[in-house]
């Protein structure tokens, strides 16, 4: 049985709830079991992914939301979280789907997160399953 770990940055709860709905539907439609590991923010996702590598998961989905603010902190969080995740993906040949939204405002985040709109959570779950097929 395929096992997936969903690592979520639980910073914008209402946005993550929509992303998780899409992930849940996509994985259940494919009869895949999954666990959820919550971390405080997107910068913690790479560390959590690295710590989880020995737990025997077949694939991973990372999820969260980064909304641009008034400072350069947005750029740091976007770049470093993505860089950290993809260093691990390449080093360990991981099947991974990425739904860490990087947006200008909440409206953009909601449009991308809602399963009845852009469904980026579902897209990330399906991407992880596709990458698992390639492995």
VOMAR-199754 format. One line per field, with one value per residue (C-alpha): residue number from 1; residue in one letter; x, y, z. Coordinates in nm, 2 decimals, m for minus. Layout:
N
num [NUM_...];
residu [A_...];
x [X_...];
y [Y_...];
z [Z_...];
//
This chain:
135
num [1_2_3_4_5_6_7_8_9_10_11_12_13_14_15_16_17_18_19_20_21_22_23_24_25_26_27_28_29_30_31_32_33_34_35_36_37_38_39_40_41_42_43_44_45_46_47_48_49_50_51_52_53_54_55_56_57_58_59_60_61_62_63_64_65_66_67_68_69_70_71_72_73_74_75_76_77_78_79_80_81_82_83_84_85_86_87_88_89_90_91_92_93_94_95_96_97_98_99_100_101_102_103_104_105_106_107_108_109_110_111_112_113_114_115_116_117_118_119_120_121_122_123_124_125_126_127_128_129_130_131_132_133_134_135];
residu [X_X_X_X_X_X_X_X_X_X_X_X_X_X_X_X_X_X_X_X_X_X_X_X_X_X_X_X_X_X_X_X_X_X_X_X_X_X_X_X_X_X_X_X_X_X_X_X_X_X_X_X_X_X_X_X_X_X_X_X_X_X_X_X_X_X_X_X_X_X_X_X_X_X_X_X_X_X_X_X_X_X_X_X_X_X_X_X_X_X_X_X_X_X_X_X_X_X_X_X_X_X_X_X_X_X_X_X_X_X_X_X_X_X_X_X_X_X_X_X_X_X_X_X_X_X_X_X_X_X_X_X_X_X_X];
x [0.00_0.14_0.20_0.22_0.33_0.17_0.38_0.18_0.29_m0.01_0.03_m0.29_m0.53_m0.83_m0.62_m0.46_m0.80_m0.89_m0.55_m0.60_m0.95_m0.80_m0.52_m0.76_m0.99_m0.70_m0.54_m0.87_m0.97_m0.64_m0.69_m0.37_m0.33_m0.16_m0.04_m0.03_0.26_0.20_0.48_0.46_0.56_0.71_1.07_1.02_0.91_1.25_1.37_1.05_1.09_1.45_1.35_1.08_1.29_1.35_0.98_0.92_0.69_0.67_0.61_0.55_0.33_0.44_0.17_0.14_0.10_0.33_0.16_0.37_0.40_0.57_0.92_1.17_1.08_0.85_1.14_1.35_1.07_0.98_1.33_1.47_1.17_1.17_1.55_1.56_1.28_1.43_1.78_1.63_1.42_1.73_1.96_1.73_1.53_1.20_0.86_0.71_0.42_0.45_0.15_0.34_0.15_0.35_0.10_0.06_m0.26_m0.52_m0.76_m0.50_m0.43_m0.80_m0.85_m0.55_m0.64_m1.01_m1.08_m1.36_m1.13_m0.76_m0.72_m0.35_m0.36_m0.52_m0.26_0.03_m0.11_m0.15_0.20_0.35_0.17_0.29_0.65_0.62_0.53_0.85_1.08];
y [0.00_0.34_0.57_0.95_1.21_1.55_1.82_2.13_2.47_2.56_2.94_3.04_2.78_2.86_2.84_2.52_2.37_2.42_2.28_1.97_1.91_1.89_1.66_1.44_1.39_1.33_1.07_0.90_0.88_0.69_0.47_0.60_0.64_0.94_1.10_1.48_1.64_2.00_2.26_2.63_2.78_2.72_2.76_2.45_2.23_2.13_2.03_1.83_1.66_1.57_1.43_1.22_1.05_0.74_0.68_0.47_0.69_0.64_1.00_1.34_1.65_1.98_2.24_2.59_2.95_3.25_3.59_3.89_4.14_4.48_4.34_4.12_3.84_3.70_3.65_3.48_3.24_3.16_3.10_2.92_2.68_2.59_2.56_2.34_2.11_2.06_2.00_1.70_1.59_1.58_1.43_1.15_1.11_1.18_1.17_1.50_1.73_2.10_2.31_2.58_2.88_3.20_3.48_3.85_3.85_3.64_3.64_3.48_3.22_3.13_3.10_2.86_2.66_2.60_2.26_2.41_2.66_2.59_2.30_2.33_2.08_1.82_1.90_1.85_1.52_1.40_1.52_1.32_1.01_1.07_1.12_0.80_0.62_0.76_0.64];
z [0.00_m0.10_0.20_0.15_0.41_0.38_0.55_0.60_0.72_0.94_0.92_0.73_0.87_0.64_0.33_0.44_0.51_0.14_0.02_0.25_0.11_m0.24_m0.12_0.06_m0.24_m0.48_m0.26_m0.16_m0.53_m0.59_m0.28_m0.11_0.26_0.41_0.73_0.80_0.98_1.08_1.12_1.22_0.88_0.54_0.66_0.88_0.59_0.46_0.81_0.87_0.53_0.62_0.96_0.80_0.54_0.76_0.83_0.52_0.32_m0.06_m0.15_0.00_m0.05_0.10_0.15_0.29_0.19_0.18_0.12_0.03_0.31_0.35_0.39_0.21_0.45_0.18_m0.06_0.20_0.30_m0.06_m0.18_0.12_0.17_m0.20_m0.21_0.10_m0.02_m0.37_m0.24_m0.05_m0.35_m0.57_m0.32_m0.21_m0.54_m0.37_m0.53_m0.42_m0.50_m0.40_m0.29_m0.11_m0.25_m0.31_m0.37_m0.35_m0.15_0.03_m0.27_m0.49_m0.22_m0.18_m0.56_m0.58_m0.27_m0.31_m0.46_m0.68_m0.83_m0.90_m0.66_m0.61_m0.32_m0.54_m0.81_m0.57_m0.45_m0.81_m0.89_m0.60_m0.73_m1.09_m0.96_m0.77_m1.10_m1.25_m0.97];
//
